[in-house]
Amino acid sequence: MQDLATKFANLTIQSDFIFKKVMSRKRICKHLLEELLQIEIADINYLEAEKTLEPEYTSRGIRLDIIVADDKNTHYNLEMQVKNNKNPDTDTYVLPKRSRYYQALLDIDLLQKGQPYDLLPPTFIIFICVFDFFEQGNYVYTFKKCCLENRELELPDEATTMILNTKGTHGDISKDIKSFYDYVNNHIVTTDFTKQIDDEISYLKLDTKVRREFMLMEARLLDERREGKAEGIAEGEANANIATAKRMLAKGCYSLEVIAELTNLSLADVEKLKEEA
């Protein structure tokens, strides 16, 4: 438990747990979106009602993303990405397909059965990466669908993916976004905005309820790994990972992507295990 307490004390904005907590503060999340997109937002609402603010971090599984809607019904999904992960089976980076998967999940949640497709609202999938995925040096990479035969012809599906690069060196970003990048990279407070974030993290670390929540989450993950490993010793490491994945699926509180990441299985293998269960 002492190790977990130390780990909690050392958490930064790069931690998924802390990132979600900080972005659950409306004034911070709203300002980040306004500065990033250079727009004015009257208000934002969290898509999961109050669940992103509740202490039960594991109540709906480990959902690490923040999903909000603004006053114009534009929806935003934000996630911190610390590692540029590769699928060991295919030797390909997972971020592009991850963005596609997140877009699909968001659209499914936003469109009720029987509703016409044109009711889908505008969406932004935003990955805050502490690495330069495209190695072009941009602060921001923004993607929309365009016609290959005519690059100026854009598909008006109102779906946008933004991959932020906190290690970027050029591009047009605001002072507060640059200071946010510096804070993510080096924990440097240079503006009132990053001071608000830093203060919020300090408050979170003093909150015994938040501390207990983190330690419970980490302990549960550790238990799942241990149980799966114990069951799979006789079958080897590969089967141990499968056993762990099956236990996590049975619990019903972990996303398929998290299971794949923690067990080193491919997402397709985890999906197959779920179908067989």
DRENDO-1510 file (C-alpha; in Angstrom, 1 decimal, always signed):
<recs>
REC; n; res; u; v; w
REC; 1; MET; +0.0; +0.0; +0.0 .
REC; 2; GLN; +2.9; +2.3; +0.7 .
REC; 3; ASP; +4.0; +1.9; -2.9 .
REC; 4; LEU; +0.6; +2.9; -4.1 .
REC; 5; ALA; +0.6; +5.9; -1.8 .
REC; 6; THR; +3.9; +7.0; -3.3 .
REC; 7; LYS; +2.7; +6.4; -6.8 .
REC; 8; PHE; -0.4; +8.6; -6.1 .
REC; 9; ALA; +1.7; +11.4; -4.7 .
REC; 10; ASN; +3.9; +11.4; -7.8 .
REC; 11; LEU; +1.0; +11.5; -10.3 .
REC; 12; THR; +1.1; +14.3; -12.9 .
REC; 13; ILE; -1.3; +15.6; -15.6 .
REC; 14; GLN; +0.0; +12.8; -17.8 .
REC; 15; SER; -1.7; +10.2; -15.7 .
REC; 16; ASP; -5.1; +9.1; -17.1 .
REC; 17; PHE; -6.5; +9.2; -13.6 .
REC; 18; ILE; -5.4; +12.8; -12.9 .
REC; 19; PHE; -6.2; +14.0; -16.4 .
REC; 20; LYS; -9.8; +12.8; -16.1 .
REC; 21; LYS; -10.2; +14.4; -12.7 .
REC; 22; VAL; -8.7; +17.8; -13.8 .
REC; 23; MET; -10.8; +17.9; -17.0 .
REC; 24; SER; -13.9; +17.1; -15.0 .
REC; 25; ARG; -13.6; +20.7; -13.7 .
REC; 26; LYS; -15.7; +22.6; -16.1 .
REC; 27; ARG; -13.8; +25.8; -16.1 .
REC; 28; ILE; -10.6; +24.1; -17.1 .
REC; 29; CYS; -12.0; +21.8; -19.7 .
REC; 30; LYS; -14.0; +24.6; -21.3 .
REC; 31; HIS; -11.1; +27.0; -21.4 .
REC; 32; LEU; -8.8; +24.3; -23.0 .
REC; 33; LEU; -11.4; +23.7; -25.8 .
REC; 34; GLU; -11.9; +27.4; -26.4 .
REC; 35; GLU; -8.1; +28.1; -26.6 .
REC; 36; LEU; -7.5; +25.0; -28.8 .
REC; 37; LEU; -10.3; +25.7; -31.3 .
REC; 38; GLN; -10.2; +29.5; -30.9 .
REC; 39; ILE; -14.0; +29.7; -30.3 .
REC; 40; GLU; -16.2; +31.0; -27.5 .
REC; 41; ILE; -18.2; +28.3; -25.7 .
REC; 42; ALA; -21.1; +29.5; -23.4 .
REC; 43; ASP; -21.2; +26.2; -21.5 .
REC; 44; ILE; -20.3; +22.5; -21.5 .
REC; 45; ASN; -22.0; +19.5; -20.1 .
REC; 46; TYR; -20.5; +16.1; -19.4 .
REC; 47; LEU; -22.1; +13.4; -21.6 .
REC; 48; GLU; -22.1; +10.9; -18.7 .
REC; 49; ALA; -24.1; +13.2; -16.5 .
REC; 50; GLU; -22.4; +13.3; -13.1 .
REC; 51; LYS; -20.5; +10.0; -13.4 .
REC; 52; THR; -17.3; +11.7; -14.4 .
REC; 53; LEU; -17.4; +13.7; -11.2 .
REC; 54; GLU; -18.3; +10.8; -8.8 .
REC; 55; PRO; -15.7; +9.1; -6.7 .
REC; 56; GLU; -16.7; +5.7; -8.2 .
REC; 57; TYR; -13.9; +5.8; -10.9 .
REC; 58; THR; -14.4; +2.1; -11.6 .
REC; 59; SER; -18.2; +2.0; -11.5 .
REC; 60; ARG; -18.5; +1.9; -15.3 .
REC; 61; GLY; -15.2; +0.3; -16.1 .
REC; 62; ILE; -12.0; +2.2; -16.7 .
REC; 63; ARG; -13.2; +4.8; -19.2 .
REC; 64; LEU; -10.3; +7.2; -19.4 .
REC; 65; ASP; -11.8; +9.6; -21.9 .
REC; 66; ILE; -13.6; +12.9; -21.2 .
REC; 67; ILE; -16.7; +13.4; -23.3 .
REC; 68; VAL; -18.5; +16.8; -23.2 .
REC; 69; ALA; -21.0; +18.7; -25.3 .
REC; 70; ASP; -21.1; +22.4; -25.7 .
REC; 71; ASP; -24.0; +24.8; -25.9 .
REC; 72; LYS; -24.2; +24.3; -29.7 .
REC; 73; ASN; -24.4; +20.5; -29.3 .
REC; 74; THR; -20.9; +19.9; -30.6 .
REC; 75; HIS; -19.4; +16.9; -28.8 .
REC; 76; TYR; -15.8; +16.5; -27.7 .
REC; 77; ASN; -13.8; +13.4; -26.7 .
REC; 78; LEU; -10.4; +14.2; -25.0 .
REC; 79; GLU; -7.8; +11.7; -24.0 .
REC; 80; MET; -4.2; +11.8; -22.8 .
REC; 81; GLN; -1.8; +9.6; -24.7 .
REC; 82; VAL; +1.6; +9.0; -23.1 .
REC; 83; LYS; +2.8; +6.0; -25.0 .
REC; 84; ASN; +2.9; +5.5; -28.8 .
REC; 85; ASN; +1.9; +1.9; -28.6 .
REC; 86; LYS; +2.4; -0.7; -31.3 .
REC; 87; ASN; +0.4; -3.9; -31.8 .
REC; 88; PRO; +3.1; -6.6; -31.5 .
REC; 89; ASP; +1.2; -8.9; -33.8 .
REC; 90; THR; +1.0; -6.5; -36.7 .
REC; 91; ASP; +4.0; -4.2; -35.8 .
REC; 92; THR; +1.7; -1.2; -36.5 .
REC; 93; TYR; +1.0; +1.8; -34.3 .
REC; 94; VAL; -2.5; +1.7; -32.8 .
REC; 95; LEU; -3.3; +5.4; -32.5 .
REC; 96; PRO; -4.9; +5.9; -36.0 .
REC; 97; LYS; -7.2; +2.9; -35.5 .
REC; 98; ARG; -7.9; +3.9; -31.9 .
REC; 99; SER; -9.2; +7.3; -33.2 .
REC; 100; ARG; -11.4; +5.5; -35.7 .
REC; 101; TYR; -12.7; +3.2; -32.9 .
REC; 102; TYR; -13.4; +6.1; -30.6 .
REC; 103; GLN; -15.3; +7.9; -33.3 .
REC; 104; ALA; -17.5; +4.9; -33.9 .
REC; 105; LEU; -18.2; +4.5; -30.2 .
REC; 106; LEU; -19.1; +8.2; -29.9 .
REC; 107; ASP; -21.5; +8.1; -32.9 .
REC; 108; ILE; -23.2; +5.0; -31.6 .
REC; 109; ASP; -23.8; +6.6; -28.2 .
REC; 110; LEU; -25.1; +9.8; -29.8 .
REC; 111; LEU; -27.6; +8.3; -32.2 .
REC; 112; GLN; -30.6; +6.5; -30.7 .
REC; 113; LYS; -32.2; +3.5; -32.4 .
REC; 114; GLY; -34.5; +4.6; -35.2 .
REC; 115; GLN; -33.1; +8.2; -35.4 .
REC; 116; PRO; -32.1; +9.6; -38.8 .
REC; 117; TYR; -28.3; +9.9; -39.4 .
REC; 118; ASP; -28.5; +13.6; -40.0 .
REC; 119; LEU; -29.2; +14.1; -36.3 .
REC; 120; LEU; -25.6; +13.1; -35.5 .
REC; 121; PRO; -23.9; +16.3; -34.0 .
REC; 122; PRO; -20.5; +17.6; -34.9 .
REC; 123; THR; -17.7; +15.8; -33.1 .
REC; 124; PHE; -14.1; +16.3; -32.2 .
REC; 125; ILE; -11.9; +13.4; -31.1 .
REC; 126; ILE; -8.8; +15.0; -29.4 .
REC; 127; PHE; -5.7; +13.0; -28.4 .
REC; 128; ILE; -3.2; +14.9; -26.3 .
REC; 129; CYS; +0.0; +13.1; -27.2 .
REC; 130; VAL; +3.4; +13.6; -25.4 .
REC; 131; PHE; +5.1; +12.4; -28.6 .
REC; 132; ASP; +5.1; +13.5; -32.2 .
REC; 133; PHE; +3.2; +10.7; -34.0 .
REC; 134; PHE; +3.8; +12.1; -37.5 .
REC; 135; GLU; +7.3; +13.5; -36.8 .
REC; 136; GLN; +6.6; +16.7; -38.6 .
REC; 137; GLY; +7.0; +19.1; -35.6 .
REC; 138; ASN; +3.5; +20.5; -35.7 .
REC; 139; TYR; +1.8; +21.5; -32.5 .
REC; 140; VAL; -1.5; +20.2; -33.8 .
REC; 141; TYR; -2.5; +17.8; -36.6 .
REC; 142; THR; -6.2; +18.2; -37.6 .
REC; 143; PHE; -7.9; +15.7; -39.8 .
REC; 144; LYS; -11.1; +15.8; -41.8 .
REC; 145; LYS; -12.2; +13.6; -44.7 .
REC; 146; CYS; -11.5; +14.9; -48.2 .
REC; 147; CYS; -11.8; +13.7; -51.7 .
REC; 148; LEU; -8.6; +12.2; -53.2 .
REC; 149; GLU; -9.5; +13.4; -56.7 .
REC; 150; ASN; -10.1; +16.9; -55.4 .
REC; 151; ARG; -8.4; +17.8; -52.2 .
REC; 152; GLU; -10.4; +20.9; -51.7 .
REC; 153; LEU; -13.6; +18.8; -51.6 .
REC; 154; GLU; -14.4; +17.9; -48.1 .
REC; 155; LEU; -16.9; +15.3; -46.9 .
REC; 156; PRO; -19.3; +17.3; -44.6 .
REC; 157; ASP; -19.8; +14.6; -42.0 .
REC; 158; GLU; -18.8; +17.1; -39.3 .
REC; 159; ALA; -16.3; +14.6; -37.7 .
REC; 160; THR; -12.9; +16.0; -36.8 .
REC; 161; THR; -9.9; +14.3; -35.3 .
REC; 162; MET; -7.1; +16.3; -33.7 .
REC; 163; ILE; -3.8; +14.8; -32.6 .
REC; 164; LEU; -2.0; +17.3; -30.4 .
REC; 165; ASN; +1.8; +17.1; -30.1 .
REC; 166; THR; +3.1; +18.6; -26.8 .
REC; 167; LYS; +6.6; +18.2; -28.1 .
REC; 168; GLY; +5.8; +20.3; -31.2 .
REC; 169; THR; +7.9; +23.3; -32.4 .
REC; 170; HIS; +5.8; +25.1; -34.9 .
REC; 171; GLY; +2.2; +26.0; -35.8 .
REC; 172; ASP; -0.4; +28.5; -34.7 .
REC; 173; ILE; -1.5; +27.9; -31.1 .
REC; 174; SER; -2.5; +30.3; -28.3 .
REC; 175; LYS; -0.3; +31.3; -25.4 .
REC; 176; ASP; -2.4; +29.2; -23.0 .
REC; 177; ILE; -2.2; +26.0; -25.2 .
REC; 178; LYS; +1.6; +26.5; -25.4 .
REC; 179; SER; +1.8; +26.8; -21.6 .
REC; 180; PHE; -0.4; +23.7; -21.3 .
REC; 181; TYR; +2.0; +21.8; -23.5 .
REC; 182; ASP; +4.9; +23.0; -21.3 .
REC; 183; TYR; +3.1; +21.9; -18.2 .
REC; 184; VAL; +2.3; +18.5; -19.6 .
REC; 185; ASN; +5.9; +18.0; -20.6 .
REC; 186; ASN; +7.8; +19.5; -17.7 .
REC; 187; HIS; +5.4; +20.5; -15.0 .
REC; 188; ILE; +6.2; +24.1; -15.6 .
REC; 189; VAL; +3.6; +26.8; -14.5 .
REC; 190; THR; +3.9; +29.8; -16.8 .
REC; 191; THR; +0.3; +31.2; -17.0 .
REC; 192; ASP; -2.8; +31.6; -14.9 .
REC; 193; PHE; -4.3; +28.7; -16.8 .
REC; 194; THR; -1.6; +26.2; -15.9 .
REC; 195; LYS; -1.6; +27.6; -12.3 .
REC; 196; GLN; -5.3; +26.6; -12.1 .
REC; 197; ILE; -4.4; +23.1; -13.3 .
REC; 198; ASP; -1.5; +22.8; -10.9 .
REC; 199; ASP; -3.7; +24.0; -8.0 .
REC; 200; GLU; -6.4; +21.5; -8.9 .
REC; 201; ILE; -3.9; +18.7; -8.9 .
REC; 202; SER; -2.6; +19.8; -5.5 .
REC; 203; TYR; -6.2; +19.8; -4.2 .
REC; 204; LEU; -6.9; +16.4; -5.6 .
REC; 205; LYS; -3.8; +14.9; -3.9 .
REC; 206; LEU; -5.0; +16.3; -0.6 .
REC; 207; ASP; -8.4; +14.7; -1.0 .
REC; 208; THR; -8.5; +11.4; +0.9 .
REC; 209; LYS; -11.5; +10.2; -1.1 .
REC; 210; VAL; -9.6; +10.7; -4.4 .
REC; 211; ARG; -6.5; +9.0; -2.9 .
REC; 212; ARG; -8.6; +6.0; -1.7 .
REC; 213; GLU; -10.3; +5.8; -5.1 .
REC; 214; PHE; -6.9; +5.6; -7.0 .
REC; 215; MET; -5.5; +3.0; -4.6 .
REC; 216; LEU; -8.6; +0.9; -4.9 .
REC; 217; MET; -8.4; +1.1; -8.7 .
REC; 218; GLU; -4.8; +0.1; -8.8 .
REC; 219; ALA; -5.3; -2.7; -6.3 .
REC; 220; ARG; -8.1; -4.2; -8.4 .
REC; 221; LEU; -5.9; -4.1; -11.5 .
REC; 222; LEU; -3.1; -5.8; -9.6 .
REC; 223; ASP; -5.5; -8.5; -8.3 .
REC; 224; GLU; -6.7; -9.1; -11.8 .
REC; 225; ARG; -3.1; -9.6; -13.1 .
REC; 226; ARG; -2.2; -11.9; -10.2 .
REC; 227; GLU; -5.3; -14.0; -10.6 .
REC; 228; GLY; -4.8; -14.4; -14.3 .
REC; 229; LYS; -1.1; -15.3; -13.8 .
REC; 230; ALA; -1.9; -17.9; -11.1 .
REC; 231; GLU; -4.4; -19.6; -13.3 .
REC; 232; GLY; -2.2; -19.6; -16.4 .
REC; 233; ILE; +1.2; -20.8; -15.0 .
REC; 234; ALA; +0.8; -24.3; -16.3 .
REC; 235; GLU; -0.2; -23.1; -19.7 .
REC; 236; GLY; +2.5; -20.6; -20.2 .
REC; 237; GLU; +2.5; -16.8; -20.5 .
REC; 238; ALA; +0.3; -16.6; -23.5 .
REC; 239; ASN; -2.5; -18.6; -21.9 .
REC; 240; ALA; -2.0; -16.6; -18.7 .
REC; 241; ASN; -2.8; -13.4; -20.6 .
REC; 242; ILE; -5.9; -15.1; -22.0 .
REC; 243; ALA; -6.9; -16.2; -18.6 .
REC; 244; THR; -6.5; -12.6; -17.3 .
REC; 245; ALA; -8.5; -11.3; -20.2 .
REC; 246; LYS; -11.4; -13.7; -19.5 .
REC; 247; ARG; -11.5; -12.8; -15.9 .
REC; 248; MET; -11.6; -9.1; -16.7 .
REC; 249; LEU; -14.4; -9.7; -19.3 .
REC; 250; ALA; -16.3; -11.6; -16.7 .
REC; 251; LYS; -16.1; -8.7; -14.3 .
REC; 252; GLY; -17.8; -6.5; -16.9 .
REC; 253; CYS; -16.1; -3.3; -15.7 .
REC; 254; TYR; -13.2; -3.0; -18.2 .
REC; 255; SER; -13.2; -1.7; -21.7 .
REC; 256; LEU; -12.0; -4.0; -24.5 .
REC; 257; GLU; -9.1; -1.7; -25.3 .
REC; 258; VAL; -7.9; -1.6; -21.6 .
REC; 259; ILE; -8.0; -5.4; -21.5 .
REC; 260; ALA; -6.0; -5.7; -24.7 .
REC; 261; GLU; -3.4; -3.2; -23.4 .
REC; 262; LEU; -3.0; -4.8; -20.0 .
REC; 263; THR; -2.8; -8.4; -21.3 .
REC; 264; ASN; -0.8; -7.7; -24.5 .
REC; 265; LEU; -3.5; -9.3; -26.6 .
REC; 266; SER; -4.7; -7.8; -29.8 .
REC; 267; LEU; -8.1; -6.0; -29.7 .
REC; 268; ALA; -9.4; -8.6; -32.2 .
REC; 269; ASP; -8.4; -11.4; -29.8 .
REC; 270; VAL; -10.2; -9.8; -26.9 .
REC; 271; GLU; -13.3; -9.2; -29.0 .
REC; 272; LYS; -13.2; -12.9; -30.0 .
REC; 273; LEU; -13.0; -13.9; -26.3 .
REC; 274; LYS; -16.0; -11.8; -25.6 .
REC; 275; GLU; -18.0; -13.4; -28.3 .
REC; 276; GLU; -17.1; -16.9; -27.0 .
REC; 277; ALA; -18.0; -16.1; -23.5 .
</recs>
